[in-house]
Each structure stands twice: as C-alpha cells, then as structure tokens.
Amino acid sequence: MDAVLDNLDTFRQGFVTTLALTVVSTVLALALGTLLAAMRVSPVPTLRAAGTTYVEVVRNTPLTVVFFFAVFVLPQLDILLSFFTFAVIAVSVYHAAFFCEAVRSGINSVGVGQAEAARSIGLTFTQSLRLVVLPQAFRTVVPPLINVVIALTKNTSIAAAFGVVELTAITTRLANGNSDAVLAIFGGSAVCYLALTLTSGFLAGRLERRVAVAR
Amino acid sequence: MSEAVLYDATGPRGRRRILIGSVAGVVLVVLVLGVAVARLAAKGVLEGERWQILTRGDLLELLGRGLVATLRAAALAMVLAMAVGGLLAVARLSRRRWLAVPAGAWVELFRGLPLLLVILFLFLGLPAAGVTISTFWALVGGLTLYNSAVIGEIFRAGVLSLPKGQTEAAYAVGLRRGQTLRLILLPQAVRLMLPALISQGVTLLKDTSLGFVIAYAELLRTGRNAVEFLGGPYSIPVYTAIAALYIAVNASLSFLARWLDRRTRRRYGRTVQPSAADEAA
C-alpha cells in the first residue's frame, strides 16, 4: 500500500495523461466517425465506397498494428511527431470506424417519415442529415457511443507500449521498481481505470434518459 | 430507415457533378499518395528489392510461424473463454444470490479493465507472488479472463432472448431449472448467438497482438524482430504484409459471422447482436 501512496504523484501524472489521450482521441474519432457515417449514407457512390472500405479495413486490423503504422511508418514519411500525438492518431483512426458504425445504426433507426418530410420541404441531403436526421440519430445511440468511449479509454493503455507514459506505463514501471508491492500497484491502477470506465457507464445511463426521444 | 430515403434519385446534372467530384477526389488522393511515394522513393524504401524481401523463404517461414502462434493462442483462449463464459452465464442466471452476485462482479470487473493491464498483471504480478508464468500463458490467461466476461454476457443475452413459453413448457413437463437451461434453452440460444460469438472471436484474434507487448512470439512480434534484423527501410513491406494477413483472416471470419447472422435471422427472426464497443476493445 505504501508503494502506491509514496508514488501518488506519479500515478496522478499517468492518470492525467490517460485522461488527456482519451478526451482528445474521443473528440477526433467521433468527428471522423460521424463524417464516415455521413459518407456511407450519401448519394455519392465514390464516398460510400471509400467509407465502407475504411471501416472494413480498420475494423479487421488490430489496434496494435495501427500503432505500428503510426509509430514506425509515419517517421519514414518524414512525419515526426511526439509519441503522444502518434498515439492520438492511432487511437482516433481505429475508433473512428466503430463510432461510424454506431452513428450509422442511429441514422438507420430514425423514422423514414423524418427524412421524407425533410426532403419534401426541399432540404438537400446535407441539410436533412445535419438538421433533421443526425440530431435524432445521436440521441438514440448514446449508449453505444458511450460504450465505444469506454472501449477507447481502455485501449489507450496500448499506448504504453509505444512510448507514451500513461497509467499502464506508470504501472509497469512502478511494478518493476517495487516487486514487493506489485499487487497494490496494479490494484491502484485498476481502481483508476474502473473509476473512468464505470463512471462513463453510469453517466451513459443518465444521459440516455435525459436525451431520449419519446416515440 | 433505408438509406435511400435520405436523398432523391440523382438526375443527369447531379450525376455529372458526382462524376466530376469523384474524379477530382480520386486525383487529390492520388496526389497525396504520390507525395508519400516520392518521399519514400527518395529514401530508397520503395525499391523493388525492399518488397522482394516478401518472397524470401526464411521471412515467410518466420511470419508463418508467427501466424501459427497467434492462431494457437487465439484458439485456446477462445475455448477457455467460452467454457468460463458459459459457467458465468449459468451463475448469473441462477436464482442463488451467492452465485449470481460474484459472477456479475467478475463480468463488470474484467469488462471495465484494459486487457493489456490484465495481461501485464499476470506477466509481472504473478512472478512477484512466486508463480512463474510463460508469456504464452500470460497472454492466454488475460484473453480468457477478459473474453469470458464478454462471452458470458453474449450467452446470457442469448438465453434471455428466447420466448418465455420455452421455459414455461419445460417446467410444465416437469423439468428442473438446470435441465431446462441445459436441454431446452442453451441448444436454441447457441444458434442465435453464433454470429456474435464469431465476431467476438475476431476481436479476440486481434487482441492476441497484445502478446507483442510481453514479447510472446506471435505474428506482430516476429515481424518486429524481422524488421529489427533487416533494418528500418524494410518496415513498410513487412508491416503491410502483417496487416494484410490479419485483415485476410479477420475479414473472412467477419464475413462468415455476417452470413450466419443473415441466415439465422431469416430462419428464427432474430439474433444476439454484438455491441460495437466489445468489437472495438
């Protein structure tokens, strides 16, 4: 237990890095995922094909392999960024595919009448998607979206293997340094992760009730 | 909602605009790729010889061994996770609280923790407690703990999705609760959850790549070792080959899952849907 208390500050730094990685990647991945979902339902066949290809390729690739391409291949293209930025890129690119699928299932769950009404008053595809369909779609997929955020939070741990000193990296470091207190150190880090994931799950339930569309 | 209701059928002008836009978009993408290729070519990364490495027997044999190690860990972890997951589902469905509550806690705990943390705990934590464990078993153990929680929930959802009449009919002919579950509910539930189980198998297969972190010699680790031996310029061909291998195996499994899903839904009207989140993990 002392090992955890003595290193509370180190833990806090790791926790903050994990949190920052989670928040930045969530924002980017959600934006990219929404764009991909819009592409996949658009009237332009080229965009539909591009969106589908992206999702199929990324969904079947392990996140670790995506990290490999970000960390080892981008520098070959003279793109030199910090490990944190590489991690943000890898995590965002990977989870955008899952956000896309969640948003798309939301779009499919909006009643046909809504889109028909939007079209009949003369809205274009972009307008009807932006003003009518997406606002309702997001409300129906709050739980799946939050579930992807929870998965993303957990997956940021992989950044530990690629130079980012976040919670998991801190945990292994401390565990290697204090072999007599390994259990307490892993326990402390587990509590940190559960604090993030279980809170998100709890918030998801409350948010879902608040934004639910009465149908 | 069928997606076609979002827009009118495109007319001749729209089709022309789409064509022009598509061509412009493709040209733009080709330009960006061209710049990337030019940069790589300037470094000599794209010389034919770099890609010819992929035809070398010893590299292919190495990657083949890595793939076998990946599939071996995935298959064993899947079997174990299904066994533990089955027990968890039965425990959570049980009326006995001393069974249902711990099983629920197990599920919440292992679904809420990063898989990598669990694997690292088995790998670093257990030796500290005096139990040595090989990288293979640390990976398989971590995958089993995590996936048993997810698969347990798939099993439970499958059983709960069956019509109530099945249980009532089983009780009416005098079966006990355990018998009802074993003889009536599970055989029907398995059909409904088979697609979800296969998608979870894809996730599990992807997660074996975490073995890389604890230096278990799976596909990714053997590839990394090869690149460290050959040198950085060979990273793109080797990693592309690895990604292609993963995508080939996983895409065929995903295809199988979708085909089964469609077939099951046609026959039984429903299936257990895997959540996007469990697939992302």
Interface residues (C-beta under 8 A of the other chain):
Chain A: R40 V41 S42 P43 V44 P45 T46 L47 E56 V57 R59 N60 T61 P62 L63 T64 V65 F68 F69 F72 V73 Q76 L77 D78 Y94 H95 F98 E101 A102 S105 I107 N108 S109 V110 G111 V112 Q114 A115 E116 R119 F125 S128 L129 V133 P144 N147 V148 I150 A151 L152 K154 N155 T156 S157 I158 A160 A161 T168 T171 T172 A175 N176 S179 D180 V182 L183 F186 S189 A190 Y193 L194 T197 L198 G201
Chain B: M1 S2 E3 V5 L6 Y7 D8 T10 G14 I18 G21 S22 G25 V26 A36 R39 L40 K43 V45 E108 L109 R111 G112 L113 P114 L115 L116 L117 L120 F121 L124 G125 A128 A129 V202 K206 D207 T208 S209 L210 F212 V213 L220 R224 V227 G232 P233 S235 I236 Y239 I242 A243 Y246 I247 N250 A251 S254 S275 A276 A277 D278 E279 A280 A281
